[in-house]
Amino acid sequence: METNEYLEVFIDESKEHIQSLNDHLLELEKNPSDLTMVNEIFRSAHTLKGMSATMGYQDLADLTHKMENVLDAVRNHQLTVTTEILDIVFEAVDQLEEMVLDIASGGEGSKDVARLVEQLNAIERGESIPEDSSKAAVPASEPVQNSSASDLASTLDEFELTVLRESNDQGYKNLELHITLREDCLLKAARVFMVFEILEQSGEVIKSDPTVQDLEEELFEQSFTVLLVTKEKAEEIEKKVMKVSEIESVKVQKFSIDQRSGKSDSPVDTQEAAEGSGATAVAEAPAKQEKDTAKKAPVSNKTIRVNIDRLDALMNLFEELVIDRGRLEQIADSLKHVELQETVERMTRISGDLQNIILNMRMVPIDQVFNRFPRMVRQLAKDLGKQINLEIEGAETELDRTVIDEIGDPLVHLIRNALDHGVELPDIREQKGKPREGSLKLNAYHSGNHVFIEISDDGAGINREKVINKAVSNGVITNDQAENLTEKQVYQLIMESGFSTADKISDVSGRGVGLDVVKNTIESLGGNITIDSGLDKGSVFSIQLPLTLSIISVMLVEIKEEKYAVPLSSIIETAVIKKSNIMSAHNKKVIDFRGNVVPLIDLQDVFEVPGEKLDDEYSSVVIIRKGEKMAGLIVDTFIGQQEVVLKSLGNYLTDVFAISGATILGDGQVALIIDSNSLIV
């Protein structure tokens, strides 16, 4: 079987199932008796196992199977969920994730998990979990012989019998399929999985002999029997199954309830009967199944997976269209041709709609970043001996995929920082009159053309005096400056490089250690971060980000013959000032802007633009802001506001000072986009 063409789908779906496992395990930890949640976890593990076996990743399939056995024991009331068991299952999920990531990077997905397998086996047997054991060989089971069809009938329980009777009444067919694989079949489990995929699309599998578990472990010879409820004809089912390669034969016959020779000793819970007795899915009443299917049919297959590289290519083509559109607009204006102008105006409207569609296609929910945090917070809380309640709001908020890729690491650091140095230990919280369980909240929401992400905790907050004393001792500020700082200005000091107020440095994080990297990353995305805090009340870190990095609004300016673009998100306002109002302070040119002393930066000097300085009485200035700091950029003239497409400078022009990219204007000229954050120290 050629698997390369399915590899990308396998990796994507495996990641989704692993995320589902983590999410549902966290929910199960809150309510260990919730068997519905156990069933959800079992389904994800079961599907992941089947996919892995089909693709030939046996280590991945084997570990998932061992984990599935533990879950099955919990579902059948043979095991009770404990923190110790969950810790082992969580570790198994971590190992599965590492295997999938290895496969994604071109590896084989192999991993030594002998110790983990032994622990899972011990849990399944109800024995004490070995802490650290040497690699142990897992004994291989002997293949089991197939039972006869009559044996399959004799194992039906009351629920399964009820489903079969109702299916007859509702016009469904009860079919018994006897499937034989070829003698030279190499991946028997993979063939079984493909057969079951076909059968589940045609109806409901009620029972199999051997059981699904034995089939997946290849604990059978060449044939197996399946009991199916369907509305399709026997011949159609036979044709579909025979399309699977390495199938020797398929014999289909009607199954009569009268064939049943035995009876189960006691009735079992309906959901457990359907899932624990060899069925591959929860067997619902056929009438309800048909009704649900009918409802879902009109909206099925409404989404497809698209490689992001294709969207990038589409965006690049659209950028070329925007350049040609701008050129056409200039030609139409110069020629004053009415029909041409009307056509260009219509093309502008249509291309504007197309632009919105392309940008929306690139938008993805921030949940893709947020979904990793519940698992991380759980582990950190255990490591730190703290009790944490994590709340997440606004996970559906959408951001451009480029921003999503970059924002993950800064958020991880801020969360680790909040847990380590923000939220207190339970005993200390109790002494302060707080609940022993600390609160950490993630919130994302749209506002205008920006997305805001807030990380808030109800911990110790930031000690103003401690921050000021540290800043003065480090030479960051003077005592005189400290007296005039506002609360927010003091809090911003912890974002300075190497700044820390922690009494001892922890392995998890340091309050301030590395926060300068967080700040720089966010600002490189065209965003900013602010901090608010109250002593013993907690802290709020608020991040502002642009919706997209692909198309930005800029103010076009000119310096001699060169054009530059200043992002509007950094601009406070533009001004024309008298040169006589320019003053000097600390050997720098400054102006008084609304009561603030603002340093001036001559862009002709910064970018070494050739030409004589303008000998005018006035200077054009763009006032920009970075956090609480401001600066004035001296330019020759203002051209106007415009939406432009941001293009990178490529691999040959990396680390160009104060330039974040370039754009092509309607007349074909190239304008460099200024990184205003780099100009403010």
C-alpha positions in Angstrom: 0.0 0.0 0.0 1.4 3.4 -1.0 1.2 5.6 2.2 3.1 8.7 1.1 0.1 10.4 -0.4 -1.8 9.9 2.9 1.1 11.0 5.2 0.1 14.6 5.5 -3.5 13.7 6.3 -2.3 11.1 8.8 -0.1 13.7 10.6 -2.8 16.3 10.8 -5.5 14.0 12.0 -3.1 12.4 14.5 -2.3 15.8 16.0 -6.1 16.4 16.3 -6.7 13.1 18.1 -3.7 13.8 20.5 -5.1 17.2 21.3 -8.5 15.6 21.9 -6.9 13.0 24.2 -5.3 15.8 26.3 -8.5 17.9 26.5 -10.7 15.0 27.5 -8.2 13.6 30.0 -8.1 17.0 31.7 -11.9 16.9 31.9 -11.8 13.4 33.2 -9.4 14.5 36.0 -12.0 16.9 37.2 -14.8 14.2 37.2 -13.2 10.7 37.4 -16.5 9.0 37.4 -17.6 10.5 34.0 -17.8 7.4 31.8 -18.9 9.5 28.8 -15.6 11.3 28.9 -13.8 7.9 29.2 -15.6 6.8 26.0 -14.5 9.9 24.2 -10.9 9.3 25.2 -11.3 5.6 24.1 -12.7 6.6 20.7 -9.7 9.0 20.0 -7.2 6.3 21.1 -9.0 3.7 19.0 -9.0 5.8 15.9 -5.4 6.8 16.3 -4.4 3.1 16.8 -6.2 2.1 13.6 -4.7 4.9 11.6 -1.2 4.1 12.8 -1.6 0.4 12.0 -2.8 1.2 8.5 0.2 3.5 7.9 2.6 0.9 9.3 3.7 2.8 12.4 3.7 -0.2 14.7 5.3 1.4 17.8 2.7 4.1 17.7 -0.1 1.6 17.3 1.2 -0.7 20.0 1.5 2.1 22.7 -1.9 3.4 21.8 -3.3 -0.1 22.1 -1.8 -0.5 25.6 -3.3 2.8 26.7 -6.6 1.7 25.1 -6.6 -1.4 27.2 -6.5 0.6 30.4 -9.3 2.9 29.2 -11.4 -0.2 28.3 -10.9 -1.6 31.8 -12.1 1.8 33.2 -15.2 1.7 31.0 -16.0 -1.8 32.1 -15.7 -0.9 35.8 -12.7 -3.0 36.3 -10.5 0.0 37.2 -11.2 3.3 39.0 -9.6 6.4 37.7 -6.9 7.8 40.0 -4.3 10.6 39.7 -1.6 8.0 39.5 -3.3 6.3 36.5 -3.9 9.6 34.8 -0.3 10.6 35.2 0.8 7.4 33.4 -1.8 7.9 30.6 -0.8 11.6 30.2 2.8 10.4 29.8 1.7 7.9 27.2 0.0 10.7 25.3 3.2 12.8 25.5 5.1 9.9 24.0 2.5 9.5 21.3 2.9 13.2 20.4 6.7 12.9 20.2 6.3 9.9 17.8 3.9 11.8 15.6 6.3 14.8 15.5 9.1 12.5 14.7 7.1 11.1 11.7 6.3 14.7 10.7 10.0 15.5 10.6 10.7 12.5 8.4 11.4 9.9 11.0 10.0 6.4 11.6 8.0 7.3 14.7 10.0 4.7 16.7 10.6 5.2 20.5 11.7 3.1 23.4 8.6 3.0 25.7 9.2 -0.3 27.4 9.0 1.2 30.9 5.7 2.9 30.0 4.3 -0.2 28.5 5.1 -2.2 31.6 3.4 0.4 33.7 0.3 0.3 31.5 0.3 -3.4 31.7 0.5 -3.3 35.5 -2.4 -0.9 35.6 -4.5 -3.1 33.4 -3.8 -6.1 35.6 -4.6 -4.1 38.8 -1.1 -4.4 40.1 1.1 -1.7 41.7 2.7 0.5 39.1 6.5 -0.1 38.8 8.4 3.2 39.4 11.4 2.5 37.3 12.0 -0.8 35.7 14.4 -2.1 33.2 13.2 -2.8 29.7 10.9 -5.7 29.8 9.8 -7.8 26.9 6.1 -7.9 26.4 5.1 -11.6 26.0 3.6 -12.3 22.6 0.1 -13.8 22.5 -0.6 -16.8 20.5 -3.0 -16.4 17.5 -6.5 -17.5 18.4 -8.6 -19.7 16.3 -11.7 -18.3 14.7 -15.0 -19.2 16.2 -17.8 -20.4 14.0 -20.7 -18.2 12.9 -22.9 -19.9 15.5 -20.5 -18.9 18.2 -20.9 -15.2 17.1 -24.7 -15.6 17.5 -24.4 -17.1 20.9 -22.4 -14.2 22.3 -25.0 -11.5 21.5 -26.2 -9.7 24.6 -29.7 -8.2 25.3 -28.9 -4.8 23.9 -27.5 -6.1 20.7 -30.5 -8.4 20.3 -32.8 -5.4 20.8 -30.9 -3.4 18.1 -31.2 -6.3 15.7 -34.9 -6.7 16.3 -35.6 -3.0 15.9 -33.5 -2.9 12.7 -35.8 -5.6 11.2 -38.9 -3.6 12.1 -37.4 -0.4 10.6 -36.6 -2.1 7.3 -32.9 -2.6 7.9 -31.0 -5.8 6.9 -29.0 -7.8 9.4 -26.1 -9.3 7.5 -23.3 -11.7 8.5 -20.1 -11.3 6.6 -17.4 -13.9 6.5 -14.2 -12.3 5.2 -11.0 -14.2 4.3 -7.7 -12.6 3.6 -5.1 -13.9 1.2 -2.4 -16.2 2.5 0.3 -13.7 1.5 -1.3 -10.7 3.2 1.4 -8.8 5.0 -0.5 -6.2 7.1 -3.6 -8.1 8.3 -4.5 -5.4 10.8 -4.4 -2.7 8.2 -6.7 -4.7 5.9 -9.1 -5.3 8.7 -9.1 -1.5 9.5 -9.9 -0.7 5.8 -12.7 -3.3 5.8 -14.3 -1.8 8.9 -14.0 1.7 7.5 -16.1 0.6 4.5 -18.6 -1.2 6.7 -19.1 1.8 9.0 -19.9 3.9 5.9 -22.5 1.4 4.9 -24.2 0.8 8.3 -23.4 -0.2 11.9 -21.1 -3.0 13.0 -22.7 -4.7 15.9 -20.2 -7.5 16.6 -17.1 -9.1 15.2 -15.5 -12.5 15.8 -12.7 -12.4 16.8 -13.2 -9.2 18.7 -11.9 -5.9 17.3 -9.0 -6.0 19.8 -7.9 -9.4 18.6 -8.2 -8.4 15.0 -6.1 -5.2 15.5 -3.4 -7.3 17.2 -3.5 -9.8 14.3 -4.5 -12.5 16.8 -6.4 -14.5 14.1 -5.4 -16.6 11.1 -6.9 -15.5 7.7 -10.6 -15.0 8.3 -13.1 -13.2 10.5 -16.8 -12.7 10.8 -18.7 -9.4 11.2 -22.4 -8.7 12.0 -23.7 -5.6 10.2 -26.9 -3.6 10.2 -27.5 -1.8 6.9 -30.0 -0.7 4.3 -27.7 -1.6 1.4 -28.0 -4.8 -0.6 -25.7 -7.8 0.2 -24.2 -7.7 -3.3 -23.2 -4.0 -2.9 -21.5 -4.6 0.4 -19.6 -7.6 -1.1 -18.4 -5.5 -4.0 -17.2 -2.7 -1.7 -15.2 -5.0 0.6 -13.7 -6.9 -2.4 -12.1 -3.6 -3.6 -9.7 -3.8 -0.6 -6.5 -5.4 -1.8 -5.4 -8.8 -0.4 -9.0 -9.9 0.3 -9.4 -13.5 -0.8 -13.2 -13.8 -0.5 -16.3 -12.3 1.1 -19.4 -14.4 1.9 -22.5 -12.4 2.9 -25.7 -13.9 4.2 -28.7 -12.7 6.1 -28.5 -13.1 9.9 -31.5 -14.3 11.7 -32.0 -13.7 15.4 -33.2 -17.3 15.7 -29.6 -18.4 15.0 -28.7 -17.3 18.5 -28.4 -20.3 20.8 -27.4 -18.7 24.0 -28.2 -15.7 26.1 -26.0 -13.4 28.1 -26.1 -13.9 31.9 -26.9 -10.3 32.7 -27.9 -7.2 30.7 -25.2 -4.5 30.5 -25.3 -0.8 30.1 -26.2 0.0 26.5 -23.3 2.3 25.7 -20.8 -0.2 27.3 -22.4 -3.1 25.4 -21.9 -1.4 22.1 -18.4 -0.3 22.8 -17.0 -3.0 25.0 -18.2 -6.1 23.2 -16.2 -5.8 20.0 -18.4 -3.2 18.2 -16.5 -0.5 16.5 -19.0 2.3 17.3 -21.8 3.1 19.6 -24.8 1.3 18.2 -27.8 3.6 18.1 -31.4 2.7 17.2 -31.3 2.4 13.4 -34.3 4.7 13.0 -32.4 7.5 14.9 -29.3 6.8 12.9 -31.1 7.3 9.6 -32.8 10.4 10.8 -29.4 11.9 12.0 -27.8 10.9 8.7 -30.5 12.6 6.7 -30.1 15.8 8.7 -26.3 15.8 8.1 -26.3 14.9 4.5 -26.9 18.3 3.0 -23.9 19.9 4.8 -21.4 17.1 4.6 -17.9 17.7 3.0 -18.1 21.5 3.3 -14.5 21.9 4.3 -11.2 20.8 2.8 -7.6 20.9 4.0 -5.4 23.3 2.1 -1.6 23.5 2.4 -0.6 26.9 3.7 2.0 27.1 1.0 -0.8 27.3 -1.6 -2.4 30.1 0.3 0.9 31.9 0.4 1.2 31.4 -3.4 -2.3 32.8 -3.9 -1.5 35.8 -1.8 1.7 36.5 -3.8 -0.3 36.3 -7.0 -2.9 38.7 -5.6 -0.1 41.1 -4.6 1.0 41.2 -8.3 -2.6 41.9 -9.2 -2.7 44.8 -6.7 0.4 46.4 -8.3 -1.1 46.1 -11.8 -4.4 47.5 -10.4 -2.6 50.6 -9.1 -0.9 51.1 -12.4 -4.2 50.9 -14.3 -5.7 53.4 -11.9 -2.9 55.9 -12.7 -3.3 55.3 -16.5 -7.1 55.7 -16.3 -6.7 59.0 -14.4 -4.1 60.4 -16.8 -6.1 59.5 -20.0 -9.5 60.6 -18.5 -11.2 57.8 -20.5 -14.6 57.3 -19.0 -15.2 53.7 -19.9 -11.7 52.8 -18.9 -12.2 54.6 -15.5 -15.5 52.7 -14.9 -13.9 49.4 -15.7 -10.9 50.1 -13.4 -13.3 51.1 -10.6 -15.2 47.9 -11.0 -12.0 45.9 -11.0 -10.9 47.7 -7.8 -14.2 46.7 -6.1 -13.9 43.1 -7.2 -10.3 42.8 -6.3 -11.0 44.4 -2.9 -13.6 41.6 -2.2 -11.1 39.0 -3.4 -8.5 40.5 -1.0 -10.9 40.0 1.9 -11.6 36.4 0.9 -7.9 35.6 0.7 -7.2 37.2 4.0 -10.1 35.4 5.7 -8.8 32.1 4.3 -5.5 32.7 6.1 -7.3 33.4 9.4 -7.2 30.6 12.0 -8.7 30.5 15.5 -6.2 31.3 18.3 -7.4 28.0 19.9 -4.6 26.4 17.9 -2.3 28.1 20.4 -4.5 28.1 23.5 -5.2 24.3 23.3 -1.7 23.4 24.4 -2.0 25.4 27.7 -4.4 23.3 29.8 -2.0 20.3 29.7 1.0 22.6 30.3 -0.6 24.3 33.3 -1.6 21.0 34.9 2.0 19.7 34.8 3.5 23.0 36.0 1.0 23.2 38.9 2.1 19.7 39.9 5.7 20.6 39.7 5.3 23.8 41.7 3.0 22.3 44.3 0.3 24.8 43.4 -3.4 24.5 42.8 -4.5 26.4 39.6 -7.8 26.9 37.9 -7.3 27.8 34.3 -10.0 29.7 32.4 -9.9 30.3 28.6 -12.2 32.7 26.8 -12.3 33.8 23.2 -10.4 30.8 21.8 -12.5 31.2 18.7 -10.9 34.6 18.0 -9.1 34.5 14.7 -5.6 35.7 13.7 -3.5 35.5 10.6 -1.7 32.2 10.5 1.7 34.0 10.4 0.9 35.7 13.7 -0.3 32.5 15.2 3.0 30.8 14.4 5.0 33.5 16.2 2.8 34.2 19.3 3.0 30.7 20.9 6.4 31.0 22.6 5.8 34.4 24.2 2.5 33.2 25.6 4.1 30.1 27.0 6.7 32.2 28.8 4.1 34.6 30.2 2.0 31.7 31.6 5.1 30.0 33.1 6.0 33.3 34.6 2.5 33.8 36.1 2.4 30.4 37.6 5.9 30.5 39.0 6.1 34.0 40.5 2.6 35.3 40.3 0.3 32.8 41.9 1.3 31.9 45.5 1.5 28.5 47.2 -1.8 27.3 48.7 -0.7 27.8 52.3 0.4 31.4 51.6 -2.8 32.2 49.8 -4.8 30.8 52.7 -2.8 33.1 55.1 -3.7 36.1 52.9 -7.4 35.1 53.0 -7.5 33.9 49.4 -8.8 30.5 48.1 -6.1 27.9 48.1 -6.7 27.4 44.4 -5.2 30.2 42.3 -6.8 31.6 39.1 -5.2 32.0 35.7 -7.2 33.4 32.9 -6.5 33.6 29.1 -8.7 35.9 27.2 -8.7 36.9 23.5 -10.9 39.3 21.7 -11.1 41.6 18.6 -11.0 45.3 18.8 -10.9 47.3 15.5 -8.1 45.9 13.4 -6.3 44.4 16.3 -6.6 41.3 18.5 -6.0 41.6 22.3 -4.7 38.7 24.3 -4.8 39.0 28.1 -3.0 36.8 30.6 -4.3 37.5 34.1 -3.7 35.9 37.5 -5.0 36.6 41.1 -1.5 36.1 42.6 0.9 38.3 44.5 1.1 41.1 41.9 4.2 43.2 41.3 5.8 45.0 44.2 6.4 48.6 43.1 9.1 49.3 45.6 11.0 46.1 44.9 11.0 46.9 41.1 12.2 50.5 41.7 15.0 49.4 44.0 16.2 46.8 41.6 16.0 49.2 38.7 18.0 51.9 40.5 20.6 49.3 41.7 21.0 48.1 38.1 21.4 51.6 36.8 18.3 51.4 34.7 16.9 54.6 36.2 18.0 57.2 38.8 16.4 58.0 42.1 15.1 61.2 40.7 13.5 59.5 37.7 12.0 56.9 40.0 10.0 59.5 41.9 8.2 60.6 38.8 7.3 57.2 37.3 3.7 56.2 37.0 2.5 52.7 38.2 2.4 51.4 34.6 5.9 52.9 33.8 7.2 51.0 36.8 5.7 47.7 35.7 7.2 48.2 32.2 10.6 48.1 33.8 10.4 44.3 34.4 10.4 44.0 30.6 14.0 45.3 30.5 16.8 42.9 29.6 18.0 40.8 32.5 15.7 42.5 35.0 14.4 40.3 37.8 12.7 40.8 41.1 12.8 37.1 42.1 14.6 36.3 45.4 15.9 33.1 43.8 16.0 32.0 40.2 13.7 29.1 39.4 14.0 26.4 36.7 10.5 27.4 35.5 10.9 31.1 34.9 12.0 34.3 36.6 9.8 37.4 36.9 11.5 39.5 34.3 14.1 37.0 33.1 13.4 36.6 29.5 10.4 39.0 29.4 12.5 41.3 27.2 12.5 38.6 24.6 8.7 38.4 24.9 8.5 42.1 24.4 10.8 42.1 21.4 8.9 39.3 19.7 5.6 41.0 20.2 6.9 44.3 18.9 8.5 42.6 15.9 4.9 41.5 15.0 3.8 45.1 15.0 2.2 44.7 18.5 2.8 45.9 22.0 2.5 44.6 25.6 1.3 46.5 28.6 1.2 45.4 32.3 -1.3 46.3 35.1 -1.0 45.0 38.6 -2.1 45.3 42.2 -0.1 44.1 45.2 -1.7 40.8 46.4 -4.5 41.3 43.8 -2.7 39.9 40.8 -1.4 41.0 37.4 -2.7 41.4 33.8 -0.4 41.2 30.8 -2.2 42.6 27.8 -0.9 42.0 24.3 -2.1 44.0 21.3 -1.5 42.4 17.8 -2.5 43.3 14.3 -5.0 41.0 12.7 -2.7 40.2 9.8 0.9 40.8 8.8 0.3 40.5 5.1 -1.5 43.8 4.4 -0.9 46.8 6.5 -2.0 50.4 6.6 0.9 52.9 6.2 1.7 56.5 5.9 3.8 57.0 2.7 6.6 59.6 3.1 9.4 60.8 0.8 13.0 61.5 1.5 14.7 63.1 -1.5 13.8 60.7 -4.4 13.1 57.7 -2.1 9.8 56.6 -0.7 9.3 55.0 2.7 6.2 53.6 4.5 5.6 54.1 8.3 3.0 51.7 9.8 -0.1 53.6 11.0 -0.3 51.4 14.1 2.9 53.2 15.3 1.9 56.7 14.4 0.3 59.2 16.9 0.0 62.0 14.4 1.9 64.0 11.7 3.0 67.6 12.2 4.7 70.4 10.5 7.0 72.3 13.0 9.1 75.4 12.8 12.8 74.6 12.8 13.2 77.4 15.4 11.2 75.3 17.8 13.7 72.5 17.7 15.8 72.4 20.9 18.9 70.4 22.0 19.1 68.1 25.1 21.9 65.6 25.8 23.3 66.4 22.3 20.1 65.3 20.7 17.5 67.3 18.8 14.1 67.4 20.7 10.8 69.2 20.5 8.0 70.0 23.0 5.1 67.9 21.8 2.0 68.5 23.9 4.0 68.9 27.1 6.3 65.9 26.4 10.0 66.2 25.4 10.2 64.1 22.2 13.5 63.3 20.5 13.8 63.9 16.7 15.3 61.3 14.3 16.3 62.5 10.9 15.6 59.6 8.5 17.9 61.0 5.8 20.8 60.4 8.3 19.5 57.0 9.5 19.2 55.6 6.0 22.1 57.6 4.5 19.9 59.0 1.7 22.2 61.1 -0.6 21.3 64.7 -1.3 21.4 68.1 0.4 19.3 68.9 3.4 16.2 70.9 2.8 16.8 74.6 3.7 13.1 75.3 4.6 11.7 77.1 7.6 9.5 74.1 8.5 10.1 70.4 8.9 7.6 67.6 8.3 7.6 65.2 11.3 5.8 61.8 11.9 5.3 61.3 15.7 5.6 57.6 16.5 5.2 55.7 19.8 6.6 52.5 21.3 4.9 51.8 24.6 5.3 54.9 26.7 8.2 56.3 24.6 7.8 58.6 21.6 10.0 60.0 18.8 9.6 62.3 15.8 10.7 61.1 12.4 11.9 64.0 10.2 10.9 63.5 6.5 10.8 65.7 3.4 7.1 65.4 2.5 4.0 63.4 3.3 2.5 61.4 0.4 -0.6 60.0 2.1 -2.1 56.9 3.7 -2.4 53.6 1.8 -2.9 49.9 2.3 0.2 48.0 1.1 1.2 44.4 0.9 4.2 43.6 3.1 7.0 41.7 1.3 10.1 40.4 3.0 13.5 41.5 1.8 14.6 37.9 1.2 17.5 35.9 2.5 20.2 38.2 1.2 19.0 41.3 3.1 18.6 40.1 6.6 19.0 42.2 9.7 18.7 45.5 7.9 18.5 48.2 10.6 15.0 49.7 11.0 13.6 48.1 7.9 10.9 45.4 8.3 10.2 44.8 4.6 9.2 46.4 1.4 6.2 47.0 -0.8 5.6 47.7 -4.5 3.5 50.8 -5.2 1.0 51.3 -8.0 3.5 53.1 -10.2 6.0 50.2 -9.9 8.3 51.9 -7.4 9.5 50.1 -4.3 8.9 51.6 -0.9 10.8 50.3 2.2 8.6 49.7 5.3 10.1 51.3 8.4 10.4 49.2 11.6 9.6 52.2 13.9 10.1 50.1 17.1 13.8 49.8 16.2 14.2 53.6 16.1 13.1 54.2 19.6 15.6 53.1 22.2 
